[in-house]
Amino acid sequence: MASPEASRAAGVIRLAQYNCSRMAATADRLIVVILAALVLGLLRLVHASGAQVRVVPRAWLNMPQRADGAMPTRLSQTGAFADTRQLIPAAGLVSYELIEPFWSDGASKQRWIAIPAVRIGFAPAGEWSFPAGTVFVKTFELPVDDAHPEIKKRLETRLLVRAANGGVYGVVYKWRADNSDADLMDTSLTEQVGSHTWYYPSRQDCLQCHNARAGGVLGVNTRQMNRDDQLRRWNQLGLFDPAIKDSEFAGLPKLAAMDDASRSLEDRARSYLDANCAQCHRPGGTVAYFDARYDTPLAQQQLIDGPILIDQGIDHPYVISPHDIWRSIAYMRINTDGDIRMPPLARQSVDQKGVALVGQWIRSLPGRNVLDPPLISPAGGNYDHALEITLQDSDPVADIRYTLDGSVPGKLDAQYQHPIRITTPTVLRARAFRPGYTRSITTQEAFIVGSQ
């Protein structure tokens, strides 16, 4: 089978021959045919050598050069796809994959980039710089049947554009039910997709993560792109300035995928935090002390025993508390979909595999054994009758102490020995103790009894 390059060159010859047939001079016709044949021969040599041939897309595709320009109202008008329904990218768009993608509620993603004639400013560490007119294209699909995860719904395609003024802007196109096209969204939207809740971000939401501190572009950097000879292929396409020398590839940084058993637990956990938190948690970023970037050595990240600003009501908390998930605020925040979730945007659910990975790493760090907080049953809430409350700890030897006045339980407070009867509004707090162990954090429930 002929290569795509050879097929295109053959087309050039056919077109030349057709045009030549209309020429009066035989010599002119011969010259054109010879030139087309030379083009075909050159492309065949390029294909045989394995070299990459780059098609340079138009800067900005069909998108405006600035964020205040008129946006195409349909995805098919953006210039990103040659066949929108089939997701066939336009000529010149380059597909790419990341080592450890950002968690997006279990959605799968297809990614492309349109890079104009100006090259990418390459850096082994940190972020790359992208020329004005670069367009990033990402399509999201989500499983709609938990029993058949291969059945997916196409949700949205996002375009991130490097604007003429050096900043970026983002737009979202929501796919129609028949996948014929996608329509520009003017604001955010939340909808139910099977058993999942999906959030379509607004243009303002895009800039919260794609912020100036992170260079506006997330994930497209050396540590994330260093997989499957991807950097080498881009280098052969001439996309980098400066170009990467052959001797340099082996020493380039590389994140660890969470399921890569050949990499250490520490590498995998730090890579996960880089992918999901580093857009904000970096110097000059959000109001916090730690640096989530994998490029920063662990000893300088202020992760382990790192100070925190908001303690979430936990005693002796740290960003990562060695061997203690309960006092690790970073773990707490990735393990919730509530108001304190991290990251605060772009996800509606907890990444259970990611949480398990970070928890496993924390527990592997040296430190004293830590008691889990007691389980209070039933949960707090409004009740129209008296209750019998039970307390249970995962450690059967643990000594559980509790209070009914909202104060923090200590070793001298009431010892749990039998179910606690509650007949009036009560805040029950409990904590577990055991010699040689770090005490549990305090757990609590509020019971409103007899108010109905």
C-alpha positions as CSV (number, residue, x, y, z in Angstrom):
1,M,0.0,0.0,0.0
2,A,1.3,3.4,-0.9
3,S,2.2,5.8,1.9
4,P,0.0,8.9,2.4
5,E,2.8,11.1,1.2
6,A,3.2,9.0,-2.0
7,S,-0.5,9.1,-2.6
8,R,-0.6,12.8,-2.3
9,A,2.4,13.2,-4.7
10,A,0.7,10.9,-7.2
11,G,-2.2,13.2,-7.0
12,V,0.1,16.1,-7.8
13,I,1.3,14.2,-10.9
14,R,-2.3,13.6,-12.1
15,L,-3.2,17.2,-11.6
16,A,-0.1,18.3,-13.4
17,Q,-0.8,16.0,-16.3
18,Y,-4.3,17.3,-16.5
19,N,-3.1,20.9,-16.6
20,C,-0.4,20.0,-19.1
21,S,-2.9,18.6,-21.5
22,R,-4.3,22.1,-21.7
23,M,-0.9,23.6,-22.5
24,A,0.1,24.3,-26.1
25,A,3.8,23.8,-25.7
26,T,5.0,20.2,-25.5
27,A,8.2,21.3,-23.8
28,D,6.2,23.1,-21.0
29,R,4.2,19.9,-20.4
30,L,7.3,17.8,-20.1
31,I,8.9,20.2,-17.6
32,V,5.9,20.1,-15.3
33,V,5.7,16.3,-15.4
34,I,9.4,16.0,-14.6
35,L,9.0,18.3,-11.6
36,A,6.0,16.4,-10.3
37,A,8.0,13.1,-10.7
38,L,10.9,14.6,-8.7
39,V,8.5,15.5,-5.9
40,L,7.1,11.9,-5.8
41,G,10.6,10.5,-5.8
42,L,11.7,12.7,-2.9
43,L,8.6,11.8,-0.8
44,R,9.2,8.1,-1.4
45,L,12.8,8.5,-0.1
46,V,11.5,10.4,2.9
47,H,8.9,7.6,3.6
48,A,11.6,4.9,3.2
49,S,13.9,6.6,5.6
50,G,11.2,6.7,8.3
51,A,11.4,10.5,8.5
52,Q,8.4,12.5,9.6
53,V,6.8,14.9,7.1
54,R,5.0,17.9,8.8
55,V,1.9,19.6,7.4
56,V,1.8,23.1,8.9
57,P,-1.7,24.2,9.9
58,R,-3.0,27.7,9.6
59,A,-2.4,29.7,12.8
60,W,-5.5,29.8,15.1
61,L,-7.3,27.5,12.6
62,N,-10.6,29.3,12.2
63,M,-10.6,30.6,15.7
64,P,-10.3,34.3,16.5
65,Q,-6.8,35.6,17.5
66,R,-8.1,37.1,20.7
67,A,-10.6,36.0,23.4
68,D,-13.0,38.9,22.5
69,G,-13.3,37.8,18.9
70,A,-16.3,36.2,17.4
71,M,-16.3,32.5,18.1
72,P,-17.5,29.8,15.6
73,T,-20.9,28.6,16.8
74,R,-20.3,25.0,15.7
75,L,-17.3,22.7,16.1
76,S,-17.4,22.0,12.4
77,Q,-16.6,25.7,11.8
78,T,-13.5,25.8,13.9
79,G,-11.2,24.1,11.4
80,A,-10.2,21.4,13.9
81,F,-11.7,18.5,12.0
82,A,-11.8,17.3,8.4
83,D,-14.7,15.1,9.4
84,T,-16.4,16.3,12.5
85,R,-18.8,13.4,13.1
86,Q,-15.9,10.8,12.7
87,L,-13.4,12.9,14.7
88,I,-11.0,12.9,11.8
89,P,-8.6,15.8,12.5
90,A,-7.8,18.4,9.9
91,A,-4.5,18.3,8.1
92,G,-1.6,19.4,10.3
93,L,-3.1,18.5,13.7
94,V,-0.9,16.1,15.7
95,S,-2.4,13.7,18.2
96,Y,-0.7,13.1,21.6
97,E,-1.1,11.2,24.8
98,L,0.0,11.9,28.4
99,I,1.6,9.6,30.9
100,E,-0.7,10.4,33.8
101,P,-3.9,12.3,32.7
102,F,-5.9,14.6,34.9
103,W,-8.8,12.9,36.5
104,S,-12.0,13.9,34.7
105,D,-14.7,11.7,36.4
106,G,-13.6,8.7,34.5
107,A,-14.0,10.2,31.0
108,S,-11.7,9.1,28.2
109,K,-10.1,11.8,26.1
110,Q,-8.7,12.3,22.6
111,R,-6.1,15.0,22.2
112,W,-4.7,17.0,19.2
113,I,-2.6,20.1,18.8
114,A,-2.3,22.5,15.9
115,I,1.1,24.2,15.9
116,P,1.7,27.0,13.4
117,A,5.0,27.6,11.6
118,V,6.7,28.9,14.7
119,R,8.3,26.2,16.9
120,I,7.6,25.3,20.5
121,G,10.0,26.7,23.1
122,F,11.3,23.4,24.5
123,A,12.5,23.0,28.1
124,P,13.6,19.7,29.7
125,A,12.0,20.8,33.0
126,G,9.1,23.1,33.8
127,E,6.7,24.2,31.1
128,W,7.1,24.7,27.3
129,S,6.3,27.9,25.6
130,F,3.8,27.8,22.7
131,P,3.6,30.3,19.8
132,A,0.6,32.5,19.3
133,G,-1.9,30.6,17.1
134,T,-1.4,27.2,18.7
135,V,-4.7,25.4,19.2
136,F,-5.2,22.4,21.6
137,V,-8.2,20.2,20.9
138,K,-9.6,17.7,23.4
139,T,-12.7,15.5,23.1
140,F,-14.4,13.9,26.1
141,E,-16.4,10.7,26.2
142,L,-18.0,9.0,29.2
143,P,-19.3,5.5,29.8
144,V,-23.0,5.5,30.1
145,D,-23.5,1.8,31.2
146,D,-21.5,0.6,34.2
147,A,-22.0,-3.0,33.1
148,H,-20.7,-2.1,29.6
149,P,-17.9,0.5,29.9
150,E,-17.2,0.3,26.2
151,I,-20.5,2.0,25.5
152,K,-19.7,5.7,25.7
153,K,-21.4,9.0,25.1
154,R,-19.5,11.8,23.3
155,L,-19.9,14.9,25.6
156,E,-17.8,17.8,24.6
157,T,-14.8,19.1,22.7
158,R,-12.7,21.8,24.3
159,L,-10.4,24.1,22.4
160,L,-7.6,26.0,24.2
161,V,-6.1,28.8,22.0
162,R,-2.8,30.7,22.5
163,A,-4.0,34.2,21.8
164,A,-2.2,36.9,19.9
165,N,-1.5,38.8,23.2
166,G,0.3,35.8,24.7
167,G,-2.5,34.6,27.0
168,V,-4.9,31.7,26.4
169,Y,-8.6,31.4,26.1
170,G,-10.8,28.3,26.1
171,V,-14.2,27.4,24.6
172,V,-16.4,24.4,25.0
173,Y,-18.6,22.7,22.3
174,K,-21.3,20.4,23.5
175,W,-22.0,17.4,21.2
176,R,-25.5,16.9,19.8
177,A,-27.2,13.6,20.5
178,D,-26.6,12.3,17.0
179,N,-22.8,13.3,17.0
180,S,-23.3,15.2,13.8
181,D,-21.8,18.4,15.3
182,A,-21.2,20.2,18.6
183,D,-22.5,23.6,19.6
184,L,-20.7,26.4,21.3
185,M,-21.6,26.9,25.0
186,D,-22.1,30.3,26.5
187,T,-22.0,29.2,30.1
188,S,-21.5,26.2,32.4
189,L,-23.9,23.3,32.6
190,T,-24.4,20.3,34.8
191,E,-26.2,17.2,33.5
192,Q,-26.7,13.6,34.4
193,V,-25.0,11.1,32.1
194,G,-26.0,7.6,33.1
195,S,-24.9,7.2,36.7
196,H,-22.5,10.1,36.4
197,T,-22.8,13.8,37.0
198,W,-21.0,15.8,34.3
199,Y,-20.0,19.5,34.5
200,Y,-19.4,21.5,31.3
201,P,-17.1,24.3,32.3
202,S,-17.6,28.0,31.4
203,R,-14.9,30.0,29.6
204,Q,-14.1,31.6,33.0
205,D,-13.7,28.2,34.6
206,C,-11.2,27.2,31.9
207,L,-8.9,30.1,33.1
208,Q,-8.9,29.0,36.7
209,C,-6.8,25.9,35.9
210,H,-5.2,27.2,32.6
211,N,-3.8,30.1,34.5
212,A,-0.8,32.3,33.8
213,R,1.2,30.8,36.6
214,A,1.1,27.4,34.8
215,G,1.9,29.0,31.5
216,G,-1.8,28.6,30.4
217,V,-1.2,25.1,29.1
218,L,-1.4,22.0,31.2
219,G,0.1,18.6,30.6
220,V,2.0,19.3,27.4
221,N,5.5,19.3,28.9
222,T,8.5,17.0,28.9
223,R,7.6,15.0,32.0
224,Q,4.1,14.2,30.7
225,M,4.9,13.7,27.0
226,N,7.9,11.5,27.5
227,R,6.3,8.2,26.4
228,D,6.2,5.9,23.5
229,D,8.9,7.9,21.6
230,Q,6.5,10.8,21.4
231,L,9.2,13.4,22.1
232,R,11.4,11.8,19.4
233,R,8.6,12.0,16.8
234,W,7.9,15.6,17.6
235,N,11.6,16.4,17.5
236,Q,11.8,14.8,14.0
237,L,8.9,16.9,12.9
238,G,10.9,19.9,13.8
239,L,8.5,21.2,16.4
240,F,11.1,22.1,19.1
241,D,13.4,25.0,19.6
242,P,16.0,24.1,20.5
243,A,15.9,20.6,19.0
244,I,16.6,17.7,21.3
245,K,19.9,16.0,20.7
246,D,19.9,12.2,20.5
247,S,22.2,12.0,23.5
248,E,19.7,13.9,25.6
249,F,16.6,11.7,25.3
250,A,17.6,9.2,27.9
251,G,18.0,11.8,30.6
252,L,14.7,13.6,30.2
253,P,12.3,13.6,33.2
254,K,9.3,11.2,33.0
255,L,6.2,10.9,35.2
256,A,5.1,7.5,36.3
257,A,1.6,6.2,35.4
258,M,-0.3,5.1,38.5
259,D,-0.3,1.5,37.3
260,D,3.3,1.3,36.3
261,A,4.7,-1.3,38.6
262,S,8.2,-0.7,37.4
263,R,8.3,2.7,39.1
264,S,8.4,3.3,42.8
265,L,5.3,4.0,44.9
266,E,6.7,7.5,45.6
267,D,7.2,8.3,42.0
268,R,3.6,7.2,41.1
269,A,2.0,9.2,43.9
270,R,4.0,12.3,43.2
271,S,3.2,12.0,39.5
272,Y,-0.5,11.8,40.3
273,L,-0.3,15.0,42.5
274,D,1.6,16.7,39.7
275,A,-1.1,15.9,37.1
276,N,-4.0,16.9,39.3
277,C,-2.7,19.6,41.6
278,A,0.4,21.3,40.1
279,Q,-1.7,23.8,38.0
280,C,-2.3,25.7,41.2
281,H,0.1,24.3,43.8
282,R,3.3,25.9,42.7
283,P,5.3,29.0,43.7
284,G,3.1,32.1,43.2
285,G,0.1,29.9,42.8
286,T,-2.8,29.4,45.2
287,V,-2.7,30.3,48.8
288,A,-0.8,27.3,50.1
289,Y,2.8,26.4,50.9
290,F,3.5,23.2,49.0
291,D,4.7,22.7,45.4
292,A,3.0,19.7,43.7
293,R,5.3,19.8,40.6
294,Y,7.2,16.5,40.1
295,D,10.2,18.5,38.8
296,T,10.7,19.9,42.3
297,P,12.7,17.5,44.5
298,L,10.6,15.9,47.2
299,A,12.7,17.4,50.0
300,Q,11.8,20.9,48.6
301,Q,8.1,20.3,47.9
302,Q,6.9,20.9,51.5
303,L,4.7,17.9,51.0
304,I,5.8,15.6,53.8
305,D,5.3,17.3,57.2
306,G,4.5,20.4,55.1
307,P,2.6,23.2,56.9
308,I,-1.0,24.0,56.1
309,L,-3.1,27.1,56.3
310,I,-6.5,25.6,57.1
311,D,-6.5,22.7,59.5
312,Q,-10.1,21.4,58.7
313,G,-10.6,20.8,62.4
314,I,-7.8,18.2,62.6
315,D,-5.2,18.1,65.3
316,H,-1.6,18.3,64.2
317,P,-2.3,18.2,60.4
318,Y,0.2,18.4,57.6
319,V,0.0,18.4,53.8
320,I,1.2,14.8,54.0
321,S,1.6,13.3,57.5
322,P,3.9,10.3,57.3
323,H,2.0,7.0,57.9
324,D,-1.1,8.9,58.8
325,I,-3.8,9.4,56.2
326,W,-6.2,11.0,58.7
327,R,-3.9,14.0,59.4
328,S,-2.8,14.4,55.7
329,I,-4.9,17.3,54.4
330,A,-3.9,16.6,50.7
331,Y,-5.4,13.1,51.1
332,M,-8.5,14.4,52.8
333,R,-9.1,16.9,49.9
334,I,-8.7,14.4,47.1
335,N,-10.9,11.9,48.9
336,T,-14.0,14.0,48.9
337,D,-16.4,15.5,46.4
338,G,-17.5,18.2,48.9
339,D,-16.6,21.8,49.2
340,I,-13.0,21.2,50.2
341,R,-12.3,18.9,47.2
342,M,-9.0,19.3,45.4
343,P,-8.9,20.3,42.6
344,P,-12.0,22.4,43.2
345,L,-13.1,22.4,39.5
346,A,-13.3,19.9,36.7
347,R,-14.4,16.9,38.7
348,Q,-17.6,15.8,40.4
349,S,-16.5,12.4,41.8
350,V,-13.6,10.9,43.7
351,D,-10.9,9.1,41.8
352,Q,-10.9,6.0,43.9
353,K,-7.7,4.6,42.3
354,G,-5.9,7.8,42.7
355,V,-6.9,8.1,46.4
356,A,-5.8,4.5,47.0
357,L,-2.4,5.2,45.4
358,V,-1.8,8.3,47.5
359,G,-3.0,6.5,50.7
360,Q,-0.7,3.6,50.0
361,W,2.2,5.9,49.7
362,I,1.4,7.8,52.9
363,R,1.1,4.5,54.8
364,S,4.4,3.4,53.5
365,L,6.2,6.4,55.0
366,P,8.0,5.8,58.3
367,G,6.0,6.7,61.4
368,R,4.0,5.4,64.4
369,N,0.9,3.2,63.8
370,V,-2.2,5.4,63.8
371,L,-5.7,4.5,65.1
372,D,-8.6,5.0,62.8
373,P,-11.4,7.2,64.1
374,P,-14.3,5.4,65.7
375,L,-17.4,4.7,63.6
376,I,-20.6,6.3,64.9
377,S,-23.8,4.5,64.1
378,P,-26.4,5.5,63.1
379,A,-25.2,8.7,61.4
380,G,-26.3,12.0,62.7
381,G,-29.5,13.7,61.5
382,N,-33.0,14.5,62.5
383,Y,-34.9,11.9,64.5
384,D,-38.4,11.9,66.1
385,H,-37.5,9.3,68.7
386,A,-34.8,8.4,71.2
387,L,-31.6,6.7,69.8
388,E,-29.2,4.0,70.8
389,I,-25.7,5.0,69.4
390,T,-22.9,2.5,69.0
391,L,-19.2,3.3,68.6
392,Q,-16.8,0.9,67.0
393,D,-13.1,1.1,66.1
394,S,-11.2,-1.0,63.5
395,D,-8.7,-1.9,66.3
396,P,-10.6,-4.1,68.8
397,V,-8.1,-3.2,71.5
398,A,-8.6,0.5,71.2
399,D,-10.0,2.5,74.1
400,I,-12.8,4.7,72.8
401,R,-13.6,7.9,74.8
402,Y,-16.5,10.2,74.0
403,T,-18.3,13.4,74.9
404,L,-21.9,14.6,74.5
405,D,-21.3,18.4,74.9
406,G,-19.2,19.0,71.8
407,S,-15.9,19.1,73.6
408,V,-12.8,17.2,72.3
409,P,-12.6,13.8,74.0
410,G,-9.6,13.1,76.2
411,K,-8.3,10.0,78.0
412,L,-10.3,11.1,81.2
413,D,-13.6,11.4,79.4
414,A,-16.4,8.8,79.4
415,Q,-15.2,5.4,78.2
416,Y,-17.4,3.7,75.7
417,Q,-18.7,0.3,77.0
418,H,-22.3,0.0,75.8
419,P,-24.7,1.8,73.4
420,I,-25.3,5.4,74.3
421,R,-28.9,6.5,74.6
422,I,-29.7,10.0,73.2
423,T,-33.1,11.7,73.9
424,T,-32.3,15.3,73.2
425,P,-30.3,17.3,70.6
426,T,-26.7,16.2,71.1
427,V,-23.3,16.6,69.5
428,L,-21.4,13.3,70.0
429,R,-17.7,13.3,69.6
430,A,-15.4,10.3,69.9
431,R,-11.7,9.4,69.8
432,A,-9.7,6.2,70.1
433,F,-6.6,5.7,72.2
434,R,-4.0,2.9,72.6
435,P,-0.5,2.8,74.2
436,G,2.2,3.0,71.6
437,Y,-0.1,4.3,68.9
438,T,-1.0,7.7,67.6
439,R,-4.5,8.5,68.8
440,S,-7.2,8.8,66.3
441,I,-8.5,12.1,65.1
442,T,-11.8,13.2,66.6
443,T,-15.0,12.1,64.8
444,Q,-18.4,13.6,65.5
445,E,-22.1,13.5,64.6
446,A,-24.9,15.8,65.5
447,F,-28.3,14.4,66.4
448,I,-31.5,16.5,66.4
449,V,-33.9,14.4,68.5
450,G,-37.5,15.2,69.1
451,S,-37.8,18.2,66.8
452,Q,-40.5,16.8,64.5
